[in-house]
Amino acid sequence: MIFHNVLDIAEIVRQLQEESRVIDPEDLAHISPYLTEHIRRFGEYRSANSRLTPSSWR
């Protein structure tokens, strides 16, 4: 996911430069490909069968 974000950011910067927009390196320093706002890496995943124990699956 991070790699994909880096590619997207690089493509957008390239397009802006082709439009003769000036890209300040200081602005780029504030962009992170590691977005964490809406991602729960470690928690609260539920499924319809969450009440079943492993022996119930057999």
C-alpha distance matrix in Angstrom:
0.0 3.8 5.4 5.1 6.3 8.7 10.0 10.6 12.3 14.3 15.4 16.6 18.5 20.0 21.2 22.7 24.5 25.9 27.3 29.1 27.3 27.4 24.2 25.1 23.2 23.9 21.9 18.9 19.3 18.5 15.1 12.1 8.5 8.2 9.3 11.2 13.9 13.3 11.4 13.8 12.3 15.8 18.1 20.2 19.2 22.2 23.4 26.7 28.0 27.2 30.9 31.6 32.1 31.1 34.8 34.7 32.2 34.8
3.8 0.0 3.8 5.4 5.0 6.2 8.7 9.8 10.5 12.3 14.3 15.4 16.5 18.3 20.0 21.1 22.6 24.4 25.9 27.3 25.3 25.0 21.6 22.1 19.9 20.6 18.9 15.7 15.8 15.4 12.2 9.0 5.4 5.7 8.1 10.6 13.6 14.1 12.5 14.9 13.4 16.9 19.5 22.0 21.5 24.8 26.3 29.8 31.0 29.9 33.6 34.3 34.7 33.7 37.4 37.6 35.2 37.8
5.4 3.8 0.0 3.8 5.4 5.1 6.4 8.7 9.9 10.6 12.4 14.4 15.5 16.5 18.5 20.2 21.2 22.7 24.7 26.1 24.5 24.4 21.2 22.1 19.8 21.2 19.7 16.2 16.7 17.0 13.7 11.2 7.6 9.1 11.6 14.3 17.3 17.6 16.0 18.5 16.7 20.1 22.8 25.2 24.4 27.5 28.7 32.0 33.2 32.4 36.1 36.6 36.9 35.6 39.2 39.4 36.8 39.1
5.1 5.4 3.8 0.0 3.8 5.4 5.1 6.3 8.7 9.9 10.6 12.5 14.4 15.3 16.6 18.5 20.1 21.2 22.9 24.8 23.3 23.8 20.8 22.3 20.6 22.0 20.0 16.7 17.9 17.7 14.1 12.1 8.4 10.2 11.6 14.5 16.8 16.6 15.5 18.4 17.3 20.9 23.0 25.0 23.9 26.8 27.8 30.8 32.4 31.8 35.6 36.2 36.9 35.8 39.3 39.1 36.5 38.9
6.3 5.0 5.4 3.8 0.0 3.8 5.4 5.0 6.1 8.5 9.8 10.6 12.3 14.1 15.3 16.6 18.4 20.0 21.3 22.9 21.0 21.2 18.1 19.3 17.8 18.8 16.5 13.5 14.7 14.2 10.5 8.7 5.2 7.8 8.8 12.2 14.2 14.6 14.1 17.4 16.7 20.5 22.5 24.5 24.0 26.9 28.3 31.5 33.3 32.4 36.2 37.1 37.9 37.1 40.8 40.5 38.1 40.8
8.7 6.2 5.1 5.4 3.8 0.0 3.8 5.4 5.1 6.1 8.6 10.0 10.6 12.2 14.2 15.4 16.5 18.3 20.1 21.3 19.6 19.4 16.1 17.2 15.3 16.8 15.1 11.6 12.8 13.2 9.8 8.4 5.6 8.9 11.0 14.5 16.8 17.8 17.2 20.2 19.2 22.8 25.2 27.5 27.1 30.2 31.7 34.9 36.5 35.6 39.3 40.2 40.7 39.7 43.4 43.4 40.9 43.4
10.0 8.7 6.4 5.1 5.4 3.8 0.0 3.8 5.5 5.1 6.1 8.7 9.9 10.5 12.3 14.3 15.3 16.5 18.6 20.2 19.0 19.4 16.6 18.4 16.9 19.0 17.2 13.8 15.7 16.3 12.8 11.9 9.1 12.3 13.9 17.4 19.5 19.9 19.5 22.6 21.6 25.3 27.5 29.6 28.8 31.6 32.7 35.7 37.4 36.9 40.6 41.3 42.0 40.9 44.4 44.3 41.6 44.0
10.6 9.8 8.7 6.3 5.0 5.4 3.8 0.0 3.8 5.5 5.1 6.2 8.7 9.8 10.6 12.4 14.3 15.4 16.8 18.8 17.3 18.2 15.6 17.7 16.9 18.6 16.1 13.2 15.6 15.5 11.8 11.6 9.1 12.3 12.9 16.5 17.9 18.2 18.4 21.8 21.5 25.3 27.1 28.8 28.1 30.8 31.9 34.8 36.8 36.3 40.0 41.0 42.0 41.2 44.7 44.3 41.7 44.3
12.3 10.5 9.9 8.7 6.1 5.1 5.5 3.8 0.0 3.8 5.5 5.2 6.2 8.6 9.9 10.6 12.4 14.3 15.5 16.9 15.0 15.2 12.3 14.1 13.2 14.8 12.3 9.4 12.0 12.0 8.6 9.2 7.8 11.5 12.3 16.0 17.3 18.4 18.9 22.3 22.1 25.9 27.8 29.7 29.4 32.4 33.9 36.9 38.9 38.1 41.8 42.9 43.8 43.1 46.8 46.4 44.0 46.8
14.3 12.3 10.6 9.9 8.5 6.1 5.1 5.5 3.8 0.0 3.8 5.5 5.2 6.1 8.6 9.9 10.6 12.3 14.4 15.5 14.2 14.4 11.6 13.7 12.6 15.1 13.3 10.1 12.8 13.9 11.0 11.6 10.3 14.1 15.5 19.3 20.9 22.0 22.2 25.5 24.9 28.6 30.8 32.9 32.4 35.4 36.7 39.8 41.6 40.9 44.7 45.6 46.3 45.4 49.0 48.8 46.3 48.8
15.4 14.3 12.4 10.6 9.8 8.6 6.1 5.1 5.5 3.8 0.0 3.8 5.5 5.0 6.2 8.6 9.9 10.5 12.5 14.4 13.7 14.8 12.9 15.7 15.4 17.9 15.7 13.0 16.1 16.8 13.7 14.5 12.9 16.5 17.4 21.1 22.4 23.0 23.4 26.8 26.5 30.3 32.2 33.9 33.2 35.9 36.9 39.7 41.8 41.4 45.2 46.0 47.0 46.1 49.7 49.2 46.5 49.1
16.6 15.4 14.4 12.5 10.6 10.0 8.7 6.2 5.2 5.5 3.8 0.0 3.8 5.4 5.1 6.2 8.6 9.8 10.7 12.7 11.3 12.7 10.8 13.7 14.1 16.2 13.5 11.5 14.9 15.1 12.2 13.8 12.9 16.5 16.7 20.3 21.0 21.8 22.8 26.5 26.6 30.4 32.0 33.6 33.2 35.8 37.1 39.8 42.1 41.6 45.3 46.5 47.6 47.0 50.6 50.0 47.5 50.2
18.5 16.5 15.5 14.4 12.3 10.6 9.9 8.7 6.2 5.2 5.5 3.8 0.0 3.8 5.4 5.1 6.2 8.7 9.9 10.8 9.1 9.7 7.5 10.4 10.7 13.3 11.1 9.1 12.7 13.6 11.3 13.5 13.3 17.1 17.8 21.5 22.4 23.7 24.7 28.2 28.2 31.9 33.8 35.6 35.4 38.3 39.8 42.6 44.8 44.1 47.8 49.0 50.0 49.3 52.9 52.5 50.1 52.8
20.0 18.3 16.5 15.3 14.1 12.2 10.5 9.8 8.6 6.1 5.0 5.4 3.8 0.0 3.8 5.5 5.1 6.3 8.8 9.9 9.7 10.8 9.5 12.8 13.1 16.2 14.5 12.4 15.8 17.1 14.9 16.6 16.0 19.8 20.8 24.5 25.6 26.7 27.4 30.9 30.6 34.4 36.3 38.2 37.7 40.5 41.7 44.5 46.6 46.1 49.8 50.8 51.8 50.9 54.5 54.1 51.5 54.0
21.2 20.0 18.5 16.6 15.3 14.2 12.3 10.6 9.9 8.6 6.2 5.1 5.4 3.8 0.0 3.8 5.4 5.1 6.4 8.9 8.9 11.2 10.8 14.4 15.5 18.2 15.9 14.4 18.1 18.8 16.4 18.4 17.7 21.4 21.7 25.4 26.0 26.8 27.8 31.5 31.6 35.4 37.1 38.5 38.0 40.5 41.6 44.2 46.6 46.2 50.0 51.1 52.3 51.6 55.1 54.4 51.8 54.5
22.7 21.1 20.2 18.5 16.6 15.4 14.3 12.4 10.6 9.9 8.6 6.2 5.1 5.5 3.8 0.0 3.8 5.4 5.1 6.6 5.4 7.8 7.8 11.5 13.3 15.6 13.3 12.6 16.4 16.9 15.2 17.8 17.9 21.5 21.7 25.3 25.6 26.7 28.2 31.8 32.2 35.9 37.5 39.0 38.8 41.5 42.8 45.5 47.9 47.4 51.0 52.4 53.6 53.1 56.7 56.0 53.6 56.4
24.5 22.6 21.2 20.1 18.4 16.5 15.3 14.3 12.4 10.6 9.9 8.6 6.2 5.1 5.4 3.8 0.0 3.8 5.3 5.0 5.1 6.5 7.1 10.7 12.4 15.3 13.9 13.0 16.6 18.0 16.6 19.2 19.4 23.2 23.8 27.5 28.2 29.6 30.7 34.3 34.3 38.1 39.9 41.6 41.5 44.2 45.6 48.4 50.7 50.0 53.8 55.0 56.0 55.3 59.0 58.5 56.0 58.6
25.9 24.4 22.7 21.2 20.0 18.3 16.5 15.4 14.3 12.3 10.5 9.8 8.7 6.3 5.1 5.4 3.8 0.0 3.8 5.3 7.3 9.7 10.8 14.5 16.1 19.2 17.6 16.6 20.2 21.4 19.8 22.1 21.9 25.6 26.2 29.9 30.5 31.5 32.6 36.3 36.3 40.1 41.9 43.4 43.0 45.6 46.7 49.3 51.6 51.3 55.0 56.1 57.3 56.5 60.0 59.4 56.8 59.3
27.3 25.9 24.7 22.9 21.3 20.1 18.6 16.8 15.5 14.4 12.5 10.7 9.9 8.8 6.4 5.1 5.3 3.8 0.0 3.8 5.5 9.0 10.8 14.5 16.9 19.3 17.4 17.1 20.9 21.6 20.1 22.9 22.9 26.6 26.6 30.2 30.4 31.4 32.9 36.7 37.1 40.9 42.3 43.7 43.4 45.9 47.1 49.5 52.1 51.7 55.4 56.7 58.1 57.5 61.1 60.3 57.8 60.5
29.1 27.3 26.1 24.8 22.9 21.3 20.2 18.8 16.9 15.5 14.4 12.7 10.8 9.9 8.9 6.6 5.0 5.3 3.8 0.0 3.8 6.4 9.2 12.5 15.1 17.7 16.3 16.5 20.0 21.1 20.3 23.3 23.9 27.5 27.8 31.4 31.6 33.1 34.6 38.2 38.6 42.3 43.9 45.5 45.4 48.1 49.5 52.1 54.5 54.0 57.6 59.0 60.2 59.7 63.3 62.7 60.2 62.9
27.3 25.3 24.5 23.3 21.0 19.6 19.0 17.3 15.0 14.2 13.7 11.3 9.1 9.7 8.9 5.4 5.1 7.3 5.5 3.8 0.0 3.8 6.3 9.6 12.6 14.6 12.9 13.5 17.0 17.8 17.2 20.4 21.4 24.9 25.0 28.5 28.5 30.2 31.9 35.5 36.0 39.6 41.2 42.8 42.9 45.6 47.2 49.9 52.4 51.6 55.3 56.8 58.0 57.6 61.3 60.7 58.3 61.2
27.4 25.0 24.4 23.8 21.2 19.4 19.4 18.2 15.2 14.4 14.8 12.7 9.7 10.8 11.2 7.8 6.5 9.7 9.0 6.4 3.8 0.0 3.8 6.3 9.5 11.6 10.6 11.5 14.7 15.9 16.0 19.3 20.8 24.1 24.6 28.0 28.3 30.3 31.9 35.3 35.7 39.2 41.0 42.8 43.2 46.1 47.9 50.8 53.1 52.1 55.7 57.3 58.3 57.9 61.6 61.2 59.0 61.8
24.2 21.6 21.2 20.8 18.1 16.1 16.6 15.6 12.3 11.6 12.9 10.8 7.5 9.5 10.8 7.8 7.1 10.8 10.8 9.2 6.3 3.8 0.0 3.8 6.3 8.6 7.4 7.8 11.0 12.4 12.4 15.7 17.2 20.5 21.2 24.6 25.2 27.3 28.7 32.0 32.2 35.7 37.6 39.6 40.0 43.1 45.0 48.0 50.2 49.1 52.6 54.1 55.0 54.6 58.3 58.0 55.8 58.7
25.1 22.1 22.1 22.3 19.3 17.2 18.4 17.7 14.1 13.7 15.7 13.7 10.4 12.8 14.4 11.5 10.7 14.5 14.5 12.5 9.6 6.3 3.8 0.0 3.8 5.3 5.4 6.8 9.0 10.7 11.7 15.2 17.4 20.3 21.1 24.3 24.9 27.5 28.8 31.9 32.0 35.4 37.4 39.5 40.3 43.5 45.6 48.7 50.8 49.4 52.9 54.5 55.3 54.9 58.7 58.6 56.5 59.4
23.2 19.9 19.8 20.6 17.8 15.3 16.9 16.9 13.2 12.6 15.4 14.1 10.7 13.1 15.5 13.3 12.4 16.1 16.9 15.1 12.6 9.5 6.3 3.8 0.0 3.8 5.4 5.0 6.3 9.1 10.2 13.1 15.4 18.2 19.6 22.7 23.8 26.5 27.4 30.3 30.1 33.3 35.6 38.0 38.7 42.1 44.3 47.6 49.4 47.9 51.4 52.9 53.4 52.9 56.6 56.7 54.7 57.5
23.9 20.6 21.2 22.0 18.8 16.8 19.0 18.6 14.8 15.1 17.9 16.2 13.3 16.2 18.2 15.6 15.3 19.2 19.3 17.7 14.6 11.6 8.6 5.3 3.8 0.0 3.8 5.5 5.2 7.2 9.6 12.6 15.6 17.8 18.9 21.6 22.4 25.4 26.5 29.3 29.3 32.3 34.4 36.8 37.9 41.3 43.8 47.0 48.9 47.2 50.6 52.2 52.7 52.5 56.3 56.4 54.5 57.4
21.9 18.9 19.7 20.0 16.5 15.1 17.2 16.1 12.3 13.3 15.7 13.5 11.1 14.5 15.9 13.3 13.9 17.6 17.4 16.3 12.9 10.6 7.4 5.4 5.4 3.8 0.0 3.8 5.4 5.6 7.2 10.8 13.7 16.1 16.5 19.4 19.9 22.7 24.1 27.1 27.4 30.6 32.5 34.6 35.6 38.8 41.2 44.4 46.4 44.9 48.2 50.0 50.7 50.6 54.4 54.2 52.4 55.4
18.9 15.7 16.2 16.7 13.5 11.6 13.8 13.2 9.4 10.1 13.0 11.5 9.1 12.4 14.4 12.6 13.0 16.6 17.1 16.5 13.5 11.5 7.8 6.8 5.0 5.5 3.8 0.0 3.8 5.3 5.3 8.4 10.8 13.6 14.7 17.9 18.9 21.5 22.5 25.5 25.4 28.7 30.8 33.1 33.9 37.2 39.4 42.6 44.5 43.0 46.5 48.1 48.7 48.3 52.1 52.0 50.0 52.9
19.3 15.8 16.7 17.9 14.7 12.8 15.7 15.6 12.0 12.8 16.1 14.9 12.7 15.8 18.1 16.4 16.6 20.2 20.9 20.0 17.0 14.7 11.0 9.0 6.3 5.2 5.4 3.8 0.0 3.8 5.6 7.8 10.9 12.9 14.3 17.1 18.4 21.5 22.1 24.7 24.4 27.5 29.8 32.3 33.3 36.8 39.2 42.6 44.3 42.5 45.9 47.5 47.9 47.5 51.3 51.5 49.6 52.5
18.5 15.4 17.0 17.7 14.2 13.2 16.3 15.5 12.0 13.9 16.8 15.1 13.6 17.1 18.8 16.9 18.0 21.4 21.6 21.1 17.8 15.9 12.4 10.7 9.1 7.2 5.6 5.3 3.8 0.0 3.8 6.5 10.1 11.5 12.0 14.5 15.3 18.5 19.5 22.2 22.4 25.4 27.4 29.7 30.9 34.3 36.8 40.1 42.0 40.2 43.5 45.3 45.8 45.7 49.5 49.5 47.8 50.9
15.1 12.2 13.7 14.1 10.5 9.8 12.8 11.8 8.6 11.0 13.7 12.2 11.3 14.9 16.4 15.2 16.6 19.8 20.1 20.3 17.2 16.0 12.4 11.7 10.2 9.6 7.2 5.3 5.6 3.8 0.0 3.8 6.8 8.9 9.5 12.6 13.7 16.3 17.2 20.2 20.3 23.7 25.6 27.8 28.7 32.0 34.3 37.6 39.5 37.9 41.3 43.0 43.6 43.4 47.2 47.1 45.2 48.2
12.1 9.0 11.2 12.1 8.7 8.4 11.9 11.6 9.2 11.6 14.5 13.8 13.5 16.6 18.4 17.8 19.2 22.1 22.9 23.3 20.4 19.3 15.7 15.2 13.1 12.6 10.8 8.4 7.8 6.5 3.8 0.0 3.8 5.3 6.7 9.8 11.7 14.3 14.5 17.3 17.0 20.3 22.5 24.9 25.7 29.1 31.4 34.8 36.5 34.9 38.3 39.8 40.3 40.0 43.8 43.8 41.9 44.8
8.5 5.4 7.6 8.4 5.2 5.6 9.1 9.1 7.8 10.3 12.9 12.9 13.3 16.0 17.7 17.9 19.4 21.9 22.9 23.9 21.4 20.8 17.2 17.4 15.4 15.6 13.7 10.8 10.9 10.1 6.8 3.8 0.0 3.8 5.9 9.4 11.8 13.5 13.1 16.1 15.4 19.0 21.3 23.7 23.9 27.2 29.2 32.6 34.2 32.9 36.4 37.7 38.2 37.6 41.4 41.4 39.3 42.1
8.2 5.7 9.1 10.2 7.8 8.9 12.3 12.3 11.5 14.1 16.5 16.5 17.1 19.8 21.4 21.5 23.2 25.6 26.6 27.5 24.9 24.1 20.5 20.3 18.2 17.8 16.1 13.6 12.9 11.5 8.9 5.3 3.8 0.0 3.8 6.3 9.5 11.3 10.3 12.8 12.0 15.4 17.8 20.4 20.9 24.4 26.7 30.2 31.7 30.0 33.5 34.8 35.2 34.7 38.5 38.6 36.7 39.6
9.3 8.1 11.6 11.6 8.8 11.0 13.9 12.9 12.3 15.5 17.4 16.7 17.8 20.8 21.7 21.7 23.8 26.2 26.6 27.8 25.0 24.6 21.2 21.1 19.6 18.9 16.5 14.7 14.3 12.0 9.5 6.7 5.9 3.8 0.0 3.8 6.0 7.9 7.8 10.9 11.2 14.7 16.4 18.5 19.2 22.5 24.9 28.3 30.1 28.4 31.9 33.5 34.2 34.1 37.9 37.7 36.0 39.1
11.2 10.6 14.3 14.5 12.2 14.5 17.4 16.5 16.0 19.3 21.1 20.3 21.5 24.5 25.4 25.3 27.5 29.9 30.2 31.4 28.5 28.0 24.6 24.3 22.7 21.6 19.4 17.9 17.1 14.5 12.6 9.8 9.4 6.3 3.8 0.0 3.8 5.8 5.3 7.7 8.5 11.7 13.1 15.3 16.4 19.8 22.6 26.0 27.7 25.7 29.0 30.8 31.5 31.7 35.5 35.3 33.8 37.0
13.9 13.6 17.3 16.8 14.2 16.8 19.5 17.9 17.3 20.9 22.4 21.0 22.4 25.6 26.0 25.6 28.2 30.5 30.4 31.6 28.5 28.3 25.2 24.9 23.8 22.4 19.9 18.9 18.4 15.3 13.7 11.7 11.8 9.5 6.0 3.8 0.0 3.8 5.8 8.3 10.5 13.3 13.8 15.1 16.5 19.6 22.4 25.6 27.6 25.7 28.9 31.1 32.1 32.7 36.4 35.9 34.6 38.0
13.3 14.1 17.6 16.6 14.6 17.8 19.9 18.2 18.4 22.0 23.0 21.8 23.7 26.7 26.8 26.7 29.6 31.5 31.4 33.1 30.2 30.3 27.3 27.5 26.5 25.4 22.7 21.5 21.5 18.5 16.3 14.3 13.5 11.3 7.9 5.8 3.8 0.0 3.8 6.7 9.5 12.3 12.2 12.9 13.8 16.6 19.2 22.2 24.4 22.8 26.1 28.2 29.5 30.1 33.8 33.0 31.7 35.2
11.4 12.5 16.0 15.5 14.1 17.2 19.5 18.4 18.9 22.2 23.4 22.8 24.7 27.4 27.8 28.2 30.7 32.6 32.9 34.6 31.9 31.9 28.7 28.8 27.4 26.5 24.1 22.5 22.1 19.5 17.2 14.5 13.1 10.3 7.8 5.3 5.8 3.8 0.0 3.8 5.9 9.0 9.5 11.0 11.5 14.8 17.4 20.7 22.5 20.8 24.2 26.0 27.0 27.3 31.1 30.6 29.1 32.4
13.8 14.9 18.5 18.4 17.4 20.2 22.6 21.8 22.3 25.5 26.8 26.5 28.2 30.9 31.5 31.8 34.3 36.3 36.7 38.2 35.5 35.3 32.0 31.9 30.3 29.3 27.1 25.5 24.7 22.2 20.2 17.3 16.1 12.8 10.9 7.7 8.3 6.7 3.8 0.0 3.8 5.7 5.8 7.7 8.8 12.3 15.3 18.8 20.3 18.1 21.3 23.2 23.9 24.4 28.2 27.8 26.7 30.0
12.3 13.4 16.7 17.3 16.7 19.2 21.6 21.5 22.1 24.9 26.5 26.6 28.2 30.6 31.6 32.2 34.3 36.3 37.1 38.6 36.0 35.7 32.2 32.0 30.1 29.3 27.4 25.4 24.4 22.4 20.3 17.0 15.4 12.0 11.2 8.5 10.5 9.5 5.9 3.8 0.0 3.8 6.2 9.2 9.8 13.5 16.2 19.9 20.8 18.5 21.8 23.2 23.5 23.4 27.2 27.3 25.9 29.1
15.8 16.9 20.1 20.9 20.5 22.8 25.3 25.3 25.9 28.6 30.3 30.4 31.9 34.4 35.4 35.9 38.1 40.1 40.9 42.3 39.6 39.2 35.7 35.4 33.3 32.3 30.6 28.7 27.5 25.4 23.7 20.3 19.0 15.4 14.7 11.7 13.3 12.3 9.0 5.7 3.8 0.0 3.7 7.4 8.5 12.2 15.1 18.8 19.2 16.5 19.4 20.9 20.8 20.9 24.7 25.0 24.0 27.1
18.1 19.5 22.8 23.0 22.5 25.2 27.5 27.1 27.8 30.8 32.2 32.0 33.8 36.3 37.1 37.5 39.9 41.9 42.3 43.9 41.2 41.0 37.6 37.4 35.6 34.4 32.5 30.8 29.8 27.4 25.6 22.5 21.3 17.8 16.4 13.1 13.8 12.2 9.5 5.8 6.2 3.7 0.0 3.7 5.8 9.3 12.6 16.2 16.7 13.9 16.7 18.6 19.0 19.7 23.4 23.3 22.6 26.0
20.2 22.0 25.2 25.0 24.5 27.5 29.6 28.8 29.7 32.9 33.9 33.6 35.6 38.2 38.5 39.0 41.6 43.4 43.7 45.5 42.8 42.8 39.6 39.5 38.0 36.8 34.6 33.1 32.3 29.7 27.8 24.9 23.7 20.4 18.5 15.3 15.1 12.9 11.0 7.7 9.2 7.4 3.7 0.0 3.8 6.4 10.1 13.3 14.2 11.4 14.1 16.5 17.4 18.7 22.3 21.7 21.2 24.8
19.2 21.5 24.4 23.9 24.0 27.1 28.8 28.1 29.4 32.4 33.2 33.2 35.4 37.7 38.0 38.8 41.5 43.0 43.4 45.4 42.9 43.2 40.0 40.3 38.7 37.9 35.6 33.9 33.3 30.9 28.7 25.7 23.9 20.9 19.2 16.4 16.5 13.8 11.5 8.8 9.8 8.5 5.8 3.8 0.0 3.8 6.9 10.5 11.5 9.3 12.7 14.5 15.8 16.7 20.3 19.4 18.5 22.1
22.2 24.8 27.5 26.8 26.9 30.2 31.6 30.8 32.4 35.4 35.9 35.8 38.3 40.5 40.5 41.5 44.2 45.6 45.9 48.1 45.6 46.1 43.1 43.5 42.1 41.3 38.8 37.2 36.8 34.3 32.0 29.1 27.2 24.4 22.5 19.8 19.6 16.6 14.8 12.3 13.5 12.2 9.3 6.4 3.8 0.0 3.7 6.9 8.2 6.3 9.7 11.8 13.7 15.1 18.4 17.0 16.3 20.1
23.4 26.3 28.7 27.8 28.3 31.7 32.7 31.9 33.9 36.7 36.9 37.1 39.8 41.7 41.6 42.8 45.6 46.7 47.1 49.5 47.2 47.9 45.0 45.6 44.3 43.8 41.2 39.4 39.2 36.8 34.3 31.4 29.2 26.7 24.9 22.6 22.4 19.2 17.4 15.3 16.2 15.1 12.6 10.1 6.9 3.7 0.0 3.8 5.3 5.2 8.7 10.1 12.6 13.7 16.7 14.8 13.7 17.5
26.7 29.8 32.0 30.8 31.5 34.9 35.7 34.8 36.9 39.8 39.7 39.8 42.6 44.5 44.2 45.5 48.4 49.3 49.5 52.1 49.9 50.8 48.0 48.7 47.6 47.0 44.4 42.6 42.6 40.1 37.6 34.8 32.6 30.2 28.3 26.0 25.6 22.2 20.7 18.8 19.9 18.8 16.2 13.3 10.5 6.9 3.8 0.0 3.8 5.7 8.0 9.3 12.5 14.1 16.4 13.7 13.1 16.8
28.0 31.0 33.2 32.4 33.3 36.5 37.4 36.8 38.9 41.6 41.8 42.1 44.8 46.6 46.6 47.9 50.7 51.6 52.1 54.5 52.4 53.1 50.2 50.8 49.4 48.9 46.4 44.5 44.3 42.0 39.5 36.5 34.2 31.7 30.1 27.7 27.6 24.4 22.5 20.3 20.8 19.2 16.7 14.2 11.5 8.2 5.3 3.8 0.0 3.8 5.5 5.6 8.9 10.4 12.6 10.0 9.5 13.3
27.2 29.9 32.4 31.8 32.4 35.6 36.9 36.3 38.1 40.9 41.4 41.6 44.1 46.1 46.2 47.4 50.0 51.3 51.7 54.0 51.6 52.1 49.1 49.4 47.9 47.2 44.9 43.0 42.5 40.2 37.9 34.9 32.9 30.0 28.4 25.7 25.7 22.8 20.8 18.1 18.5 16.5 13.9 11.4 9.3 6.3 5.2 5.7 3.8 0.0 3.8 5.5 7.9 10.0 12.7 11.0 11.1 14.9
30.9 33.6 36.1 35.6 36.2 39.3 40.6 40.0 41.8 44.7 45.2 45.3 47.8 49.8 50.0 51.0 53.8 55.0 55.4 57.6 55.3 55.7 52.6 52.9 51.4 50.6 48.2 46.5 45.9 43.5 41.3 38.3 36.4 33.5 31.9 29.0 28.9 26.1 24.2 21.3 21.8 19.4 16.7 14.1 12.7 9.7 8.7 8.0 5.5 3.8 0.0 3.8 6.4 9.7 11.5 9.5 10.9 14.4
31.6 34.3 36.6 36.2 37.1 40.2 41.3 41.0 42.9 45.6 46.0 46.5 49.0 50.8 51.1 52.4 55.0 56.1 56.7 59.0 56.8 57.3 54.1 54.5 52.9 52.2 50.0 48.1 47.5 45.3 43.0 39.8 37.7 34.8 33.5 30.8 31.1 28.2 26.0 23.2 23.2 20.9 18.6 16.5 14.5 11.8 10.1 9.3 5.6 5.5 3.8 0.0 3.8 6.5 8.0 5.8 7.3 10.6
32.1 34.7 36.9 36.9 37.9 40.7 42.0 42.0 43.8 46.3 47.0 47.6 50.0 51.8 52.3 53.6 56.0 57.3 58.1 60.2 58.0 58.3 55.0 55.3 53.4 52.7 50.7 48.7 47.9 45.8 43.6 40.3 38.2 35.2 34.2 31.5 32.1 29.5 27.0 23.9 23.5 20.8 19.0 17.4 15.8 13.7 12.6 12.5 8.9 7.9 6.4 3.8 0.0 3.8 5.5 5.3 7.1 9.8
31.1 33.7 35.6 35.8 37.1 39.7 40.9 41.2 43.1 45.4 46.1 47.0 49.3 50.9 51.6 53.1 55.3 56.5 57.5 59.7 57.6 57.9 54.6 54.9 52.9 52.5 50.6 48.3 47.5 45.7 43.4 40.0 37.6 34.7 34.1 31.7 32.7 30.1 27.3 24.4 23.4 20.9 19.7 18.7 16.7 15.1 13.7 14.1 10.4 10.0 9.7 6.5 3.8 0.0 3.8 5.4 5.5 7.6
34.8 37.4 39.2 39.3 40.8 43.4 44.4 44.7 46.8 49.0 49.7 50.6 52.9 54.5 55.1 56.7 59.0 60.0 61.1 63.3 61.3 61.6 58.3 58.7 56.6 56.3 54.4 52.1 51.3 49.5 47.2 43.8 41.4 38.5 37.9 35.5 36.4 33.8 31.1 28.2 27.2 24.7 23.4 22.3 20.3 18.4 16.7 16.4 12.6 12.7 11.5 8.0 5.5 3.8 0.0 3.8 5.4 5.8
34.7 37.6 39.4 39.1 40.5 43.4 44.3 44.3 46.4 48.8 49.2 50.0 52.5 54.1 54.4 56.0 58.5 59.4 60.3 62.7 60.7 61.2 58.0 58.6 56.7 56.4 54.2 52.0 51.5 49.5 47.1 43.8 41.4 38.6 37.7 35.3 35.9 33.0 30.6 27.8 27.3 25.0 23.3 21.7 19.4 17.0 14.8 13.7 10.0 11.0 9.5 5.8 5.3 5.4 3.8 0.0 3.8 5.5
32.2 35.2 36.8 36.5 38.1 40.9 41.6 41.7 44.0 46.3 46.5 47.5 50.1 51.5 51.8 53.6 56.0 56.8 57.8 60.2 58.3 59.0 55.8 56.5 54.7 54.5 52.4 50.0 49.6 47.8 45.2 41.9 39.3 36.7 36.0 33.8 34.6 31.7 29.1 26.7 25.9 24.0 22.6 21.2 18.5 16.3 13.7 13.1 9.5 11.1 10.9 7.3 7.1 5.5 5.4 3.8 0.0 3.8
34.8 37.8 39.1 38.9 40.8 43.4 44.0 44.3 46.8 48.8 49.1 50.2 52.8 54.0 54.5 56.4 58.6 59.3 60.5 62.9 61.2 61.8 58.7 59.4 57.5 57.4 55.4 52.9 52.5 50.9 48.2 44.8 42.1 39.6 39.1 37.0 38.0 35.2 32.4 30.0 29.1 27.1 26.0 24.8 22.1 20.1 17.5 16.8 13.3 14.9 14.4 10.6 9.8 7.6 5.8 5.5 3.8 0.0
